[in-house]
Amino acid sequence: MSHFSTIKTQLKEAEPLIKALNHFGYSINQEDKFVKGYKGQFTAVDISMNLPGDTQVGFKWDNNSNAYELVTDLDLWKFEIPVERFISKVTQMYAYQTIVSKTQEDGYQIVEQKNKNDGSIELVLTKWEN
């Protein structure tokens, strides 16, 4: 019986997802694309990483939802924050990375960034025309 849990996300692109994870200091396992669970069970994922406390987390592409799902063994989740908070933080940074990347492609630059007390991030962008 599998102990792995899959949690749907709205994360659809690998690059901003990896940038978001790297932003928080999580290193991606470049060669090992699996998550280890209860009694040494393994499951394949597309992106895998280790969290503190020997918790392994992965993201697996789901063709039905056309987005990545978070995959982990919640019985082994020994991370300092609940999984819902972890997903929330990663999703916010994913959105930030996507916005910065897309707006830079369109010639915009960040002129001001504020990290607010409520946890939101306020960006002011500008585009200079010649």
DSSP file with accessible surface (Angstrom, degrees, kcal/mol):
  #  RESIDUE AA STRUCTURE BP1 BP2  ACC     N-H-->O    O-->H-N    N-H-->O    O-->H-N    TCO  KAPPA ALPHA  PHI   PSI    X-CA   Y-CA   Z-CA
    1    1 A M              0   0  194      0, 0.0     2,-0.2     0, 0.0     0, 0.0   0.000 360.0 360.0 360.0 130.4    0.0    0.0    0.0
    2    2 A S        -     0   0   74      1,-0.1    71,-0.0     2,-0.1     0, 0.0  -0.538 360.0-168.4 -79.4 140.8    1.4    3.3   -1.0
    3    3 A H        +     0   0   48     -2,-0.2    71,-0.5    35,-0.1    72,-0.4   0.315  49.9 119.9-103.8   2.6    1.8    6.1    1.5
    4    4 A F  E     -A   73   0A  34     69,-0.2     2,-0.4    70,-0.1    69,-0.3  -0.524  48.3-155.8 -76.2 137.3    2.5    8.8   -1.1
    5    5 A S  E     -A   72   0A  39     67,-3.7    67,-1.9    -2,-0.2     2,-0.4  -0.882   0.3-155.7-108.5 141.1    0.1   11.7   -1.2
    6    6 A T  E     -A   71   0A  82     -2,-0.4     2,-0.5    65,-0.2    65,-0.2  -0.971   6.9-166.3-116.8 133.9   -0.4   13.9   -4.3
    7    7 A I  E     -A   70   0A  46     63,-2.5    63,-2.7    -2,-0.4     2,-0.0  -0.984  20.5-125.5-123.4 122.4   -1.6   17.4   -3.9
    8    8 A K  E     +A   69   0A 134     -2,-0.5     2,-0.3    61,-0.2    61,-0.2  -0.352  31.9 178.6 -66.7 144.5   -2.9   19.3   -6.9
    9    9 A T        -     0   0    9     59,-0.9    -1,-0.0     2,-0.1    78,-0.0  -0.806  38.4-126.2-131.7 177.6   -1.3   22.7   -7.7
   10   10 A Q        +     0   0  146     -2,-0.3     2,-0.6    57,-0.1    59,-0.1   0.093  67.5 126.8-108.8  17.6   -1.7   25.3  -10.4
   11   11 A L        +     0   0    3     57,-0.4    57,-3.2     1,-0.2    -2,-0.1  -0.690  25.4 164.4 -83.5 117.4    2.0   25.2  -11.2
   12   12 A K        +     0   0   90     -2,-0.6     2,-0.4    55,-0.2    -1,-0.2   0.554  50.4  61.9-115.3 -11.5    2.3   24.7  -15.0
   13   13 A E     >  -     0   0   86      1,-0.1     4,-1.2    55,-0.0    -1,-0.1  -0.973  60.6-150.9-125.7 135.4    5.9   25.6  -15.9
   14   14 A A  H  > S+     0   0   35     -2,-0.4     4,-3.0     1,-0.2     5,-0.3   0.894  89.6  59.9 -69.7 -41.5    9.1   23.9  -14.7
   15   15 A E  H  > S+     0   0  116      1,-0.2     4,-2.6     2,-0.2     5,-0.2   0.939 109.1  39.7 -60.3 -52.1   11.4   26.9  -15.0
   16   16 A P  H  > S+     0   0   10      0, 0.0     4,-2.3     0, 0.0    -1,-0.2   0.859 115.2  55.4 -67.0 -27.7    9.7   29.3  -12.6
   17   17 A L  H  X S+     0   0    0     -4,-1.2     4,-2.4     2,-0.2    -2,-0.2   0.951 110.1  44.3 -65.8 -46.1    8.9   26.3  -10.3
   18   18 A I  H  X S+     0   0   53     -4,-3.0     4,-2.8     1,-0.2     5,-0.2   0.913 113.4  51.4 -65.6 -40.1   12.6   25.4  -10.0
   19   19 A K  H  X S+     0   0   82     -4,-2.6     4,-2.3    -5,-0.3    -1,-0.2   0.902 109.8  50.4 -62.2 -39.9   13.5   29.1   -9.6
   20   20 A A  H  X S+     0   0    0     -4,-2.3     4,-1.2     2,-0.2    -2,-0.2   0.931 111.9  46.5 -64.0 -44.2   11.0   29.4   -6.8
   21   21 A L  H  <>S+     0   0    0     -4,-2.4     5,-2.2     1,-0.2     3,-0.4   0.919 113.0  49.2 -64.7 -42.1   12.4   26.3   -5.0
   22   22 A N  H ><5S+     0   0   83     -4,-2.8     3,-1.8     1,-0.2    -1,-0.2   0.865 102.5  63.3 -64.3 -34.9   15.9   27.6   -5.4
   23   23 A H  H 3<5S+     0   0  107     -4,-2.3    -1,-0.2     1,-0.3    -2,-0.2   0.869 103.7  47.9 -56.9 -37.3   14.9   31.0   -4.1
   24   24 A F  T 3<5S-     0   0   58     -4,-1.2    -1,-0.3    -3,-0.4    -2,-0.2   0.386 125.2-104.4 -86.2   3.8   14.0   29.3   -0.8
   25   25 A G  T < 5S+     0   0   65     -3,-1.8     2,-0.4     1,-0.3    -3,-0.2   0.571  73.0 142.5  88.3  10.1   17.4   27.5   -0.8
   26   26 A Y      < -     0   0   26     -5,-2.2     2,-0.4    -6,-0.2    -1,-0.3  -0.707  42.3-142.4 -84.7 130.7   16.1   24.1   -1.8
   27   27 A S        -     0   0   79     -2,-0.4    23,-0.7    23,-0.4     2,-0.3  -0.783  11.7-129.3 -97.5 136.9   18.4   22.2   -4.1
   28   28 A I  B     -B   49   0A  22     -2,-0.4     2,-0.9    21,-0.2    21,-0.2  -0.615  18.6-121.5 -82.4 136.8   16.9   20.1   -6.9
   29   29 A N        -     0   0   30     19,-3.1    19,-0.5    -2,-0.3    -1,-0.1  -0.711  28.0-169.3 -77.5 107.2   18.2   16.6   -7.3
   30   30 A Q  S    S+     0   0  147     -2,-0.9    -1,-0.2     1,-0.1     3,-0.1   0.845  79.9  24.3 -70.4 -35.4   19.5   16.7  -10.8
   31   31 A E  S    S+     0   0  178      1,-0.2     2,-0.9    -3,-0.1    -1,-0.1   0.831 111.0  67.3-101.1 -38.2   20.0   13.0  -11.3
   32   32 A D        +     0   0   86      1,-0.1     2,-0.7    16,-0.1    -1,-0.2  -0.760  55.2 178.5 -91.0 107.9   17.6   11.3   -8.8
   33   33 A K        +     0   0  112     -2,-0.9    12,-1.6    14,-0.1     2,-0.3  -0.595  47.2  88.0-109.9  69.6   14.1   11.9   -9.9
   34   34 A F  E     -E   44   0B  61     -2,-0.7     2,-0.4    10,-0.3    10,-0.2  -0.962  64.8-129.9-152.2 165.3   12.2   10.0   -7.3
   35   35 A V  E     -E   43   0B   0      8,-2.4     8,-1.6    -2,-0.3     2,-0.4  -0.990  20.8-139.6-122.2 132.6   10.7   10.5   -3.8
   36   36 A K  E     +E   42   0B 110     -2,-0.4    20,-0.4     6,-0.2    37,-0.3  -0.756  30.6 167.7 -93.5 138.1   11.4    8.0   -1.0
   37   37 A G    >   -     0   0    3      4,-3.4     3,-1.3    -2,-0.4     4,-0.2  -0.435  39.1 -17.1-129.2-155.8    8.6    7.1    1.3
   38   38 A Y  G >  S+     0   0   92      1,-0.3     3,-1.7     2,-0.2    -1,-0.2  -0.168 124.8   1.5 -55.1 136.2    7.5    4.6    4.0
   39   39 A K  G 3  S-     0   0  171      1,-0.3    -1,-0.3    -3,-0.1    -3,-0.0   0.819 131.4 -60.9  52.9  34.7    9.6    1.4    4.3
   40   40 A G  G <  S+     0   0   33     -3,-1.3    -1,-0.3     1,-0.2    -2,-0.2   0.628  89.3 157.2  74.9  12.8   11.9    2.5    1.5
   41   41 A Q    <   -     0   0   65     -3,-1.7    -4,-3.4    -4,-0.2     2,-0.3  -0.396  24.3-156.3 -67.6 152.0    9.2    2.7   -1.2
   42   42 A F  E     -E   36   0B 118     -6,-0.2     2,-0.3    -2,-0.1    -6,-0.2  -0.935  12.6-170.3-127.9 151.6   10.0    5.0   -4.1
   43   43 A T  E     -E   35   0B  39     -8,-1.6    -8,-2.4    -2,-0.3     2,-0.2  -0.995  27.5-115.6-139.7 141.7    7.9    6.8   -6.7
   44   44 A A  E     +E   34   0B  62     -2,-0.3     2,-0.3   -10,-0.2   -10,-0.3  -0.488  36.3 172.4 -76.8 143.3    9.0    8.6   -9.8
   45   45 A V        -     0   0    9    -12,-1.6    15,-0.2    -2,-0.2     3,-0.1  -0.887  38.4-127.3-138.8 171.3    8.7   12.4  -10.2
   46   46 A D  S    S+     0   0   69     13,-1.8     2,-0.4     1,-0.3    14,-0.2   0.764  99.5  25.5 -91.3 -32.3    9.8   15.0  -12.6
   47   47 A I  E    S+ C   0  59A  11     12,-1.9    12,-2.6   -14,-0.1     2,-0.3  -0.995  74.3 179.7-133.3 126.5   11.4   17.3  -10.1
   48   48 A S  E     + C   0  58A   2    -19,-0.5   -19,-3.1    -2,-0.4     2,-0.3  -0.944   5.4 163.7-130.3 154.5   12.7   16.1   -6.7
   49   49 A M  E     -BC  28  57A   1      8,-2.3     8,-2.4    -2,-0.3     2,-0.4  -0.979  32.1-115.6-158.9 161.7   14.4   17.7   -3.8
   50   50 A N  E     - C   0  56A  74    -23,-0.7   -23,-0.4    -2,-0.3     6,-0.2  -0.893  22.5-159.1-105.4 134.5   15.2   17.1   -0.1
   51   51 A L  E >>  - C   0  55A   6      4,-3.7     4,-0.7    -2,-0.4     3,-0.6  -0.714  40.4 -81.2-100.3 161.9   13.7   19.2    2.7
   52   52 A P  T 34 S+     0   0   75      0, 0.0     3,-0.5     0, 0.0    26,-0.2  -0.243 116.3  43.5 -56.5 150.3   15.3   19.5    6.1
   53   53 A G  T 34 S-     0   0   42      1,-0.2     3,-0.1    26,-0.1    25,-0.1   0.714 129.4 -78.0  84.2  19.3   14.5   16.5    8.3
   54   54 A D  T <4 S+     0   0  154     -3,-0.6     2,-0.5     1,-0.2    -1,-0.2   0.722  85.6 151.0  62.8  20.0   15.0   14.0    5.5
   55   55 A T  E  <  -C   51   0A   1     -4,-0.7    -4,-3.7    -3,-0.5     2,-0.4  -0.731  32.8-152.9 -81.1 130.0   11.7   14.8    4.0
   56   56 A Q  E     -C   50   0A  36     -2,-0.5    17,-0.5   -20,-0.4     2,-0.4  -0.900  13.9-176.5-106.6 137.4   11.7   14.2    0.2
   57   57 A V  E     +CD  49  72A   0     -8,-2.4    -8,-2.3    -2,-0.4     2,-0.3  -0.965   2.0 179.5-131.0 143.1    9.3   16.1   -2.0
   58   58 A G  E     -CD  48  71A   0     13,-2.5    13,-3.3    -2,-0.4     2,-0.4  -0.932  22.1-138.5-138.1 165.5    8.7   15.9   -5.7
   59   59 A F  E     -CD  47  70A   2    -12,-2.6   -12,-1.9    -2,-0.3   -13,-1.8  -0.998  20.9-168.6-124.8 128.5    6.6   17.5   -8.4
   60   60 A K  E     - D   0  69A  86      9,-2.5     9,-2.6    -2,-0.4     2,-0.2  -0.968  24.6-117.0-121.8 133.7    5.1   15.2  -11.0
   61   61 A W  E     - D   0  68A  73     -2,-0.4     2,-0.6     7,-0.2     7,-0.2  -0.477  24.7-157.8 -69.7 133.5    3.4   16.4  -14.2
   62   62 A D  E  >> - D   0  67A  26      5,-2.2     4,-1.5    -2,-0.2     5,-1.2  -0.958   8.0-163.1-115.7 113.4   -0.3   15.5  -14.4
   63   63 A N  T  45S+     0   0  133     -2,-0.6    -1,-0.1     1,-0.2     5,-0.0   0.773  87.9  58.7 -66.3 -27.6   -1.7   15.3  -17.9
   64   64 A N  T  45S+     0   0  156      1,-0.2    -1,-0.2     3,-0.1    -2,-0.0   0.919 119.2  26.6 -69.5 -43.4   -5.3   15.5  -16.7
   65   65 A S  T  45S-     0   0   40      2,-0.2    -2,-0.2    -3,-0.1    -1,-0.2   0.555  99.4-132.9 -94.5  -9.1   -4.9   18.8  -14.9
   66   66 A N  T  <5S+     0   0   91     -4,-1.5     2,-0.3     1,-0.2    -3,-0.2   0.907  74.7  89.4  56.5  43.5   -2.1   20.0  -17.1
   67   67 A A  E   <S- D   0  62A   2     -5,-1.2    -5,-2.2    -7,-0.1    -2,-0.2  -0.964  83.6 -87.0-156.9 167.1   -0.1   21.1  -14.0
   68   68 A Y  E     - D   0  61A  28    -57,-3.2   -59,-0.9    -2,-0.3   -57,-0.4  -0.562  33.3-150.3 -80.8 146.5    2.4   19.7  -11.5
   69   69 A E  E     -AD   8  60A  24     -9,-2.6    -9,-2.5    -2,-0.2     2,-0.4  -0.935  18.5-121.7-111.4 141.3    1.3   17.8   -8.4
   70   70 A L  E     -AD   7  59A   0    -63,-2.7   -63,-2.5    -2,-0.4     2,-0.4  -0.677  30.1-164.1 -79.0 133.7    3.3   17.8   -5.2
   71   71 A V  E     +AD   6  58A   3    -13,-3.3   -13,-2.5    -2,-0.4     2,-0.3  -0.987  25.2 131.0-124.4 125.7    4.2   14.3   -4.2
   72   72 A T  E     -AD   5  57A   1    -67,-1.9   -67,-3.7    -2,-0.4     2,-0.9  -0.975  59.4-104.8-160.5 164.9    5.4   13.3   -0.8
   73   73 A D  E >   -A    4   0A   2    -17,-0.5     3,-1.7   -37,-0.3     4,-0.3  -0.873  30.0-164.5 -95.8 102.9    4.9   10.8    2.0
   74   74 A L  G >  S+     0   0   66     -2,-0.9     3,-0.9   -71,-0.5    -1,-0.2   0.767  85.4  65.2 -65.3 -22.3    3.0   12.9    4.5
   75   75 A D  G 3  S+     0   0  114    -72,-0.4    -1,-0.3     1,-0.2   -71,-0.1   0.771 107.7  42.0 -67.5 -23.7    3.7   10.4    7.3
   76   76 A L  G <  S+     0   0   59     -3,-1.7     2,-0.7   -20,-0.1    -1,-0.2   0.341  82.0 127.0-101.5   3.7    7.4   11.2    6.9
   77   77 A W    <   +     0   0   41     -3,-0.9   -24,-0.1    -4,-0.3   -23,-0.1  -0.501  19.5 156.5 -66.5 107.6    6.8   15.0    6.6
   78   78 A K        +     0   0  144     -2,-0.7    -1,-0.2   -26,-0.2     2,-0.1   0.009  24.5 133.6-121.2  25.6    9.1   16.4    9.3
   79   79 A F        -     0   0   19      2,-0.2   -26,-0.1     1,-0.1     4,-0.1  -0.435  67.2-115.2 -79.0 155.6    9.5   19.9    7.8
   80   80 A E  S    S+     0   0  162     -2,-0.1    -1,-0.1     2,-0.1   -27,-0.0   0.621  96.9  48.7 -68.4 -17.0    9.1   23.0   10.0
   81   81 A I  S    S-     0   0   31      1,-0.0    -2,-0.2     2,-0.0     5,-0.0  -0.921  94.7 -97.5-123.3 152.9    6.0   24.2    8.3
   82   82 A P     >  -     0   0   79      0, 0.0     4,-2.2     0, 0.0     3,-0.4  -0.280  36.8-113.2 -63.0 154.1    2.7   22.4    7.3
   83   83 A V  H  > S+     0   0   12      1,-0.2     4,-2.7     2,-0.2     5,-0.2   0.860 116.3  57.0 -59.3 -35.5    2.5   21.2    3.7
   84   84 A E  H  > S+     0   0  137      1,-0.2     4,-2.1     2,-0.2    -1,-0.2   0.903 108.4  46.4 -63.6 -40.8   -0.3   23.7    2.9
   85   85 A R  H  > S+     0   0  132     -3,-0.4     4,-2.5     2,-0.2    -1,-0.2   0.895 110.6  53.4 -68.2 -38.6    2.0   26.6    4.0
   86   86 A F  H  X S+     0   0    1     -4,-2.2     4,-2.5     2,-0.2     5,-0.2   0.944 110.5  46.4 -60.2 -47.9    4.8   25.2    2.0
   87   87 A I  H  X S+     0   0   29     -4,-2.7     4,-2.9     1,-0.2     5,-0.2   0.910 111.4  52.8 -62.2 -40.6    2.7   25.0   -1.2
   88   88 A S  H  X S+     0   0   63     -4,-2.1     4,-2.3    -5,-0.2    -1,-0.2   0.930 110.7  46.2 -60.7 -45.7    1.4   28.6   -0.5
   89   89 A K  H  X S+     0   0   51     -4,-2.5     4,-2.2     2,-0.2    -2,-0.2   0.923 114.8  46.7 -63.9 -44.1    5.0   29.9   -0.3
   90   90 A V  H  X S+     0   0    1     -4,-2.5     4,-2.6     1,-0.2    -2,-0.2   0.913 111.6  51.7 -65.9 -40.8    6.1   28.1   -3.4
   91   91 A T  H  X S+     0   0   52     -4,-2.9     4,-2.3    -5,-0.2    -1,-0.2   0.911 109.5  49.5 -63.6 -41.3    3.1   29.2   -5.3
   92   92 A Q  H  X S+     0   0   74     -4,-2.3     4,-2.3    -5,-0.2    -1,-0.2   0.943 114.0  44.7 -63.0 -44.6    3.6   32.8   -4.4
   93   93 A M  H  X S+     0   0   11     -4,-2.2     4,-2.9     2,-0.2     5,-0.2   0.867 110.1  56.0 -70.7 -31.4    7.3   32.7   -5.5
   94   94 A Y  H  X S+     0   0   26     -4,-2.6     4,-2.5     2,-0.2    -1,-0.2   0.940 109.2  47.0 -60.6 -46.3    6.3   30.8   -8.7
   95   95 A A  H  X S+     0   0   43     -4,-2.3     4,-2.7     2,-0.2     5,-0.2   0.922 112.1  50.4 -62.5 -43.2    4.0   33.7   -9.5
   96   96 A Y  H  X S+     0   0   42     -4,-2.3     4,-2.7     1,-0.2     5,-0.2   0.945 111.7  46.9 -59.7 -49.8    6.7   36.2   -8.7
   97   97 A Q  H  X S+     0   0   32     -4,-2.9     4,-2.3     1,-0.2    -1,-0.2   0.889 113.0  49.9 -62.0 -38.5    9.2   34.4  -10.9
   98   98 A T  H  X S+     0   0   31     -4,-2.5     4,-2.7    -5,-0.2     5,-0.3   0.939 112.2  46.8 -65.7 -45.1    6.7   34.1  -13.8
   99   99 A I  H  X S+     0   0   81     -4,-2.7     4,-2.6     2,-0.2     5,-0.3   0.941 113.8  47.6 -63.4 -46.7    5.8   37.8  -13.6
  100  100 A V  H  X S+     0   0   15     -4,-2.7     4,-2.2    -5,-0.2     5,-0.2   0.941 114.9  46.2 -61.8 -44.7    9.4   38.9  -13.5
  101  101 A S  H  X S+     0   0   30     -4,-2.3     4,-1.9    -5,-0.2    -2,-0.2   0.948 115.6  44.1 -64.0 -48.2   10.4   36.7  -16.4
  102  102 A K  H  X S+     0   0   82     -4,-2.7     4,-1.2     1,-0.2    -1,-0.2   0.893 114.7  48.0 -67.7 -39.9    7.5   37.6  -18.7
  103  103 A T  H  <>S+     0   0   25     -4,-2.6     5,-2.9    -5,-0.3    -1,-0.2   0.881 109.6  52.7 -72.3 -33.4    7.7   41.3  -18.0
  104  104 A Q  H ><5S+     0   0  115     -4,-2.2     3,-1.6    -5,-0.3    -1,-0.2   0.882 105.3  55.8 -66.6 -36.3   11.4   41.3  -18.6
  105  105 A E  H 3<5S+     0   0  133     -4,-1.9    -1,-0.2     1,-0.3    -2,-0.2   0.843 107.4  50.2 -60.8 -31.8   10.8   39.6  -22.0
  106  106 A D  T 3<5S-     0   0   98     -4,-1.2    -1,-0.3    -5,-0.1    -2,-0.2   0.310 127.3-100.2 -89.9   6.4    8.5   42.5  -22.8
  107  107 A G  T < 5S+     0   0   43     -3,-1.6    21,-0.5     1,-0.3    -3,-0.2   0.566  75.7 138.5  91.5   9.4   11.1   45.1  -21.9
  108  108 A Y      < -     0   0   92     -5,-2.9     2,-0.3    19,-0.1    -1,-0.3  -0.569  34.6-157.4 -87.0 154.5    9.9   46.0  -18.4
  109  109 A Q  E     -F  126   0C 115     17,-2.7    17,-2.3    -2,-0.2     2,-0.5  -0.965  23.0-113.6-127.8 147.8   12.2   46.6  -15.4
  110  110 A I  E     +F  125   0C  57     -2,-0.3    15,-0.2    15,-0.2     3,-0.1  -0.679  34.6 171.1 -78.2 123.1   11.5   46.4  -11.7
  111  111 A V  E     +     0   0C  81     13,-3.0     2,-0.3    -2,-0.5    14,-0.2   0.608  67.9  14.7-104.8 -18.6   11.9   49.9  -10.2
  112  112 A E  E     -F  124   0C  84     12,-1.5    12,-2.6     2,-0.0     2,-0.4  -0.965  57.4-175.7-157.4 138.6   10.5   49.1   -6.8
  113  113 A Q  E     -F  123   0C  78     -2,-0.3     2,-0.4    10,-0.2    10,-0.2  -0.994   5.6-173.3-136.6 129.2    9.7   46.0   -4.7
  114  114 A K  E     -F  122   0C  98      8,-2.7     8,-3.2    -2,-0.4     2,-0.8  -0.990  15.9-153.2-124.4 127.3    8.1   45.9   -1.3
  115  115 A N  E     -F  121   0C 116     -2,-0.4     6,-0.2     6,-0.2     2,-0.1  -0.878  30.4-149.1 -93.6 108.1    7.7   42.8    0.8
  116  116 A K    >   -     0   0   92      4,-2.6     3,-1.9    -2,-0.8    -2,-0.0  -0.338  21.6-111.5 -83.3 162.4    4.6   43.8    2.9
  117  117 A N  T 3  S+     0   0  180      1,-0.3    -1,-0.1     2,-0.1    -2,-0.0   0.756 115.6  60.4 -63.0 -27.0    3.8   42.7    6.4
  118  118 A D  T 3  S-     0   0  127      2,-0.1    -1,-0.3     1,-0.1     3,-0.1   0.428 122.2-104.2 -81.9   2.4    0.9   40.6    5.2
  119  119 A G  S <  S+     0   0   42     -3,-1.9    -2,-0.1     1,-0.3     2,-0.1   0.332  80.7 128.2  94.8  -7.7    3.3   38.5    3.2
  120  120 A S        -     0   0   43     -5,-0.1    -4,-2.6     1,-0.0     2,-0.5  -0.368  52.6-135.6 -79.1 161.5    2.4   40.0   -0.2
  121  121 A I  E     -F  115   0C  43     -6,-0.2     2,-0.5    -3,-0.1    -6,-0.2  -0.985  12.0-156.7-120.1 125.7    4.9   41.4   -2.6
  122  122 A E  E     -F  114   0C  74     -8,-3.2    -8,-2.7    -2,-0.5     2,-0.4  -0.907  11.6-169.7-105.7 125.9    4.3   44.7   -4.3
  123  123 A L  E     -F  113   0C  44     -2,-0.5     2,-0.5   -10,-0.2   -10,-0.2  -0.929  12.2-162.9-115.9 139.8    6.1   45.3   -7.6
  124  124 A V  E     -F  112   0C  57    -12,-2.6   -13,-3.0    -2,-0.4   -12,-1.5  -0.991  18.5-173.8-117.7 122.5    6.4   48.5   -9.6
  125  125 A L  E     -F  110   0C  57     -2,-0.5     2,-0.3   -15,-0.2   -15,-0.2  -0.842   6.2-172.0-115.5 152.9    7.5   48.0  -13.1
  126  126 A T  E     -F  109   0C  38    -17,-2.3   -17,-2.7    -2,-0.3     2,-0.4  -0.973  12.5-154.2-140.7 156.3    8.4   50.5  -15.8
  127  127 A K        -     0   0   85     -2,-0.3     2,-0.5   -19,-0.2   -19,-0.1  -0.989  14.9-146.4-132.0 121.4    9.2   50.3  -19.5
  128  128 A W        -     0   0  185    -21,-0.5     2,-0.4    -2,-0.4    -2,-0.0  -0.765  11.2-154.6 -90.9 128.1   11.3   53.0  -21.1
  129  129 A E              0   0  150     -2,-0.5    -2,-0.0     0, 0.0     0, 0.0  -0.833 360.0 360.0-101.4 138.8   10.5   53.9  -24.7
  130  130 A N              0   0  207     -2,-0.4     0, 0.0     0, 0.0     0, 0.0  -0.681 360.0 360.0 -91.9 360.0   13.2   55.4  -27.0
